[in-house]
Amino acid sequence: MANLDSKIPAGPIQDKWTNHKFNLKLVNPANKRKYDIIVVGTGLAGASAAASLGELGYNVHAFSFHDSPRRAHSIAAQGGINASKNYPNDGDSIFRLFYDTVKGGDFRAREANVYRLAEVSGNIIDQCVAQGVPFAREYGGLLDNRSFGGAQVSRTFYARGQTGQQLLLGAYSALSRQIKKGTVKMYSRREMLDLVMADGQARGIVVRNLLNGEIEKYSAHAVVLATGGYSNVFFLSTNAMNSNATAIWRAHKKGAYFANPCYTQIHPTCLPLHGDNQSKLTLMSESLRNDGRVWVPKKAGDKRPASQIPEDERDYYLERKYPSFGNLTPRDIASRNAKEVCDEGRGANGGESVYLDFEDSIKRLGKKAIEEKYGNLFEMYQTITGENPYETPMKIYPAPHYTMGGLWVDYNLMSNVPGLFVLGEANFSDHGANRLGASALMQGLADGYFVIPYTIGNYLASTKFTAVTAAHESFKKDTEEVENRVKKLLSIKGKRTVDDFHKKLGKLMWNKVGMARNEKGLKEVIGEIKELREEFWKDVNVVGQSKDLNQTLERAGRVADYLELGELMAVDALHRNESCGGHFREEYQTEEGEAKRDDENFRYVGAWQFEEAGKWNLNKEELNFEYVKLAQRSYK
Amino acid sequence: MNGNNLNLKLKIWRQPSPKAVGAFKDYSVSVSPDASILEMLDELNNDLERRSEEPVVFESDCREGICGTCGLVINGQPHGPIPKIATCQLHMRHFKDGDTIYIEPFRAKAFPVIKDLAVDRSAFDKIIQAGGYISVNTGGVPDANEIPINKNIASEAFDSAACIGCGACVAACKNGSAMLFVSAKVSQFALLPQGQSERKERVEAMVATMDEMGFGSCTNTYACEAECPKGISVRNIARLNREFLIASLSSQNVEE
């Protein structure tokens, strides 16, 4: 077991980033074009990174499995982006955003990273406005803010319910400008299938061209992964159909440590399941909890329609249990409480959902005001369910949404593999064990616009490189391995489809590595996943050819990786004998049923080193809290 | 949840490669009215795979109507018969037991078919690359509130910016014109103060690339607006025409 060096700069927290930027080595402007940088993934983090690095003059090669960077799943983020501008004059500050984020993450994030995130948050808003992102505004023409879970100030900037779309289109436009200028070469419809190492450094990638199935190789001086999270391991999640863990998992198998894999966020406001053929779960923005009230019947098994349940027979359980945050408790708490009331048989119509009710807000503010704030969300709800939320309360239930875990990175966002940088949801760094709403967009853009442009320069300027091209021996070996794996998947010709395996894994994960976990379940599920993995490699049926557009083959490769990653998530959840944020172990709870941390034994980042499938070594990074006092989180 | 499955006949366009000749192929399915049309295709594909037959290639990603990836012509209409939704948001409850449903790819000269129902829409990226941005680098920009914008103007810019780049407007147009897509982006920036300094060059460059990419001309049929899942208005096209006229009369653009 090794202790990891996070390379946190010395000095007071408010000076760390400023001093660090000054101490970083620079690449002089004329030399930047001599460096090739690969960026994999072109969502918020990847597109902002690729554009910013291109502007600086580096030779950037950007890869996406989508047909266009504008399709990345960042586009689906609805509610907003946090920034400590304090425009509403309600007491916000860099320190308060930092404090709320560390506390919201249940004291499992690295203080220095979170402080930097809060510090650059204001710059992000400035940048996006300059790009023409149409944020919501007040009548005076200035920017409007709203509140999100886990905060008592209004610091969330938004563009109706489509903030992610507008921010991504902003980053996409900046990226498009660099593509036109030739500083960024865009490779779309390419899926990264391996990381290539040479002389102990990350020096390139192997990709599959999804249009024709050709395996291609690309070399560079550094590789940046911004490939998002792994919630699709649950099969049903709010993630897009194609979101996957393959890029980070391949990097993990090449030596990059995977940190806190068990920290997964189950989002409280999603649409409930409708049937077996369901392909994904739809999120309704958390911003709805600003004006919607969450309730269930007081009596178990009450199947009356909502309108027939009188006021005094309703339990507004979040307002009752958490009076100071009410409906705006953090996501992990809101989700767990929803599960609890449904487990008690008090769900809406006796089923697996709770009400989110706008009746009072419509009475207070008028239908027009509600429509202006949430119109598109209400429409979306009606489209999917066929019910009108202006008249009957919405029904919601938690669903896997975001993964706080990811590849381990130091303060410079570099993994333990030299030259491999990881940004956005793909890394583990800023959200601890639970992410606050409207912080994912903030982190993706902070990493891409304002952190990586500085830290990657330092790496390039201070590293000696030998000449490595795609003709290098390592590329040959890795390309062969990728080709063999494709061949193997196509040659099994078993009886079960890729989706059959994925659904089965998803159920195992949801039941035993989902909202509540226990030792017995975790031990069982580790064996069950191993078994399922073996069956997969014996009995999967991958139809079609390798040298063709083959979506079944694409999914098969991703599911094969989930079958390894799922096990690691369970291993991590089993080892962490405490509850924190999104990781809730039933054995470790307070008398009131809240997550009970064990700071003495688990105040560390668990970073797993891959040895072979089913075998990992644990490395630790101790977390020190100098500025935020460790405390039992309270939102009461 | 709703026990009454619908029994449907599907006629789906199958085309193995860009140059191959395609044709409709018949399938029968039984599907829950609560499922979306893409979930119906997922199920069909799962059945085909079980029989070792090649599944139908179609593209989709977010399945929430925002990424713009999915796009099928359903019974002759891009994104199907229900207005203001993307294909992924079309639920089977809008069909009747025994219906026959035709499913085809978006058809336009500038969107060649890749395979089955998947088409190549990279021409849209080329148009954005030509000028669909405000030329600011990262850093060194003014404080966000130093650029006050009238609430109604900001809201109108948002309406234009809501385009998801799906290409239904092109598929709906008998001329295969991309005017609604291009005009939405031109309008967003023409309305905002940040977009003023490149206003004329932007519209000229984007229109020139649109023409180069093989999109047709606009003849004001408004079919694009009718099929747009985000309700982007044809007023954007009127604005583009004004912008283009002003630019061509007064632009400082010099032919290279």
Boltz contact constraints between the chains, C-beta under 6 A:
constraints:
  - contact:
      token1: [A, 52]
      token2: [B, 138]
      max_distance: 6.0
  - contact:
      token1: [A, 55]
      token2: [B, 137]
      max_distance: 6.0
  - contact:
      token1: [A, 68]
      token2: [B, 125]
      max_distance: 6.0
  - contact:
      token1: [A, 70]
      token2: [B, 165]
      max_distance: 6.0
  - contact:
      token1: [A, 71]
      token2: [B, 61]
      max_distance: 6.0
  - contact:
      token1: [A, 71]
      token2: [B, 67]
      max_distance: 6.0
  - contact:
      token1: [A, 71]
      token2: [B, 69]
      max_distance: 6.0
  - contact:
      token1: [A, 75]
      token2: [B, 66]
      max_distance: 6.0
  - contact:
      token1: [A, 75]
      token2: [B, 67]
      max_distance: 6.0
  - contact:
      token1: [A, 76]
      token2: [B, 62]
      max_distance: 6.0
  - contact:
      token1: [A, 76]
      token2: [B, 64]
      max_distance: 6.0
  - contact:
      token1: [A, 76]
      token2: [B, 66]
      max_distance: 6.0
  - contact:
      token1: [A, 125]
      token2: [B, 144]
      max_distance: 6.0
  - contact:
      token1: [A, 126]
      token2: [B, 141]
      max_distance: 6.0
  - contact:
      token1: [A, 126]
      token2: [B, 143]
      max_distance: 6.0
  - contact:
      token1: [A, 126]
      token2: [B, 144]
      max_distance: 6.0
  - contact:
      token1: [A, 127]
      token2: [B, 141]
      max_distance: 6.0
  - contact:
      token1: [A, 129]
      token2: [B, 144]
      max_distance: 6.0
  - contact:
      token1: [A, 130]
      token2: [B, 136]
      max_distance: 6.0
  - contact:
      token1: [A, 130]
      token2: [B, 141]
      max_distance: 6.0
  - contact:
      token1: [A, 131]
      token2: [B, 134]
      max_distance: 6.0
  - contact:
      token1: [A, 132]
      token2: [B, 134]
      max_distance: 6.0
  - contact:
      token1: [A, 132]
      token2: [B, 189]
      max_distance: 6.0
  - contact:
      token1: [A, 132]
      token2: [B, 192]
      max_distance: 6.0
  - contact:
      token1: [A, 132]
      token2: [B, 194]
      max_distance: 6.0
  - contact:
      token1: [A, 132]
      token2: [B, 195]
      max_distance: 6.0
  - contact:
      token1: [A, 134]
      token2: [B, 154]
      max_distance: 6.0
  - contact:
      token1: [A, 134]
      token2: [B, 157]
      max_distance: 6.0
  - contact:
      token1: [A, 134]
      token2: [B, 158]
      max_distance: 6.0
  - contact:
      token1: [A, 134]
      token2: [B, 161]
      max_distance: 6.0
  - contact:
      token1: [A, 137]
      token2: [B, 149]
      max_distance: 6.0
  - contact:
      token1: [A, 137]
      token2: [B, 151]
      max_distance: 6.0
  - contact:
      token1: [A, 137]
      token2: [B, 154]
      max_distance: 6.0
  - contact:
      token1: [A, 139]
      token2: [B, 151]
      max_distance: 6.0
  - contact:
      token1: [A, 141]
      token2: [B, 148]
      max_distance: 6.0
  - contact:
      token1: [A, 141]
      token2: [B, 149]
      max_distance: 6.0
  - contact:
      token1: [A, 141]
      token2: [B, 150]
      max_distance: 6.0
  - contact:
      token1: [A, 142]
      token2: [B, 145]
      max_distance: 6.0
  - contact:
      token1: [A, 142]
      token2: [B, 148]
      max_distance: 6.0
  - contact:
      token1: [A, 143]
      token2: [B, 144]
      max_distance: 6.0
  - contact:
      token1: [A, 165]
      token2: [B, 66]
      max_distance: 6.0
  - contact:
      token1: [A, 173]
      token2: [B, 132]
      max_distance: 6.0
  - contact:
      token1: [A, 173]
      token2: [B, 133]
      max_distance: 6.0
  - contact:
      token1: [A, 176]
      token2: [B, 128]
      max_distance: 6.0
  - contact:
      token1: [A, 176]
      token2: [B, 129]
      max_distance: 6.0
  - contact:
      token1: [A, 176]
      token2: [B, 133]
      max_distance: 6.0
  - contact:
      token1: [A, 177]
      token2: [B, 133]
      max_distance: 6.0
  - contact:
      token1: [A, 179]
      token2: [B, 129]
      max_distance: 6.0
  - contact:
      token1: [A, 180]
      token2: [B, 129]
      max_distance: 6.0
  - contact:
      token1: [A, 240]
      token2: [B, 61]
      max_distance: 6.0
  - contact:
      token1: [A, 240]
      token2: [B, 62]
      max_distance: 6.0
  - contact:
      token1: [A, 241]
      token2: [B, 60]
      max_distance: 6.0
  - contact:
      token1: [A, 241]
      token2: [B, 61]
      max_distance: 6.0
  - contact:
      token1: [A, 242]
      token2: [B, 61]
      max_distance: 6.0
  - contact:
      token1: [A, 274]
      token2: [B, 1]
      max_distance: 6.0
  - contact:
      token1: [A, 274]
      token2: [B, 34]
      max_distance: 6.0
  - contact:
      token1: [A, 275]
      token2: [B, 32]
      max_distance: 6.0
  - contact:
      token1: [A, 275]
      token2: [B, 34]
      max_distance: 6.0
  - contact:
      token1: [A, 277]
      token2: [B, 35]
      max_distance: 6.0
  - contact:
      token1: [A, 277]
      token2: [B, 39]
      max_distance: 6.0
  - contact:
      token1: [A, 277]
      token2: [B, 43]
      max_distance: 6.0
  - contact:
      token1: [A, 279]
      token2: [B, 39]
      max_distance: 6.0
  - contact:
      token1: [A, 279]
      token2: [B, 42]
      max_distance: 6.0
  - contact:
      token1: [A, 280]
      token2: [B, 63]
      max_distance: 6.0
  - contact:
      token1: [A, 282]
      token2: [B, 64]
      max_distance: 6.0
  - contact:
      token1: [A, 383]
      token2: [B, 85]
      max_distance: 6.0
  - contact:
      token1: [A, 383]
      token2: [B, 89]
      max_distance: 6.0
  - contact:
      token1: [A, 449]
      token2: [B, 138]
      max_distance: 6.0
  - contact:
      token1: [A, 497]
      token2: [B, 46]
      max_distance: 6.0
  - contact:
      token1: [A, 497]
      token2: [B, 49]
      max_distance: 6.0
  - contact:
      token1: [A, 497]
      token2: [B, 50]
      max_distance: 6.0
  - contact:
      token1: [A, 499]
      token2: [B, 46]
      max_distance: 6.0
  - contact:
      token1: [A, 543]
      token2: [B, 49]
      max_distance: 6.0
  - contact:
      token1: [A, 543]
      token2: [B, 52]
      max_distance: 6.0
  - contact:
      token1: [A, 543]
      token2: [B, 54]
      max_distance: 6.0
  - contact:
      token1: [A, 544]
      token2: [B, 54]
      max_distance: 6.0
  - contact:
      token1: [A, 549]
      token2: [B, 115]
      max_distance: 6.0
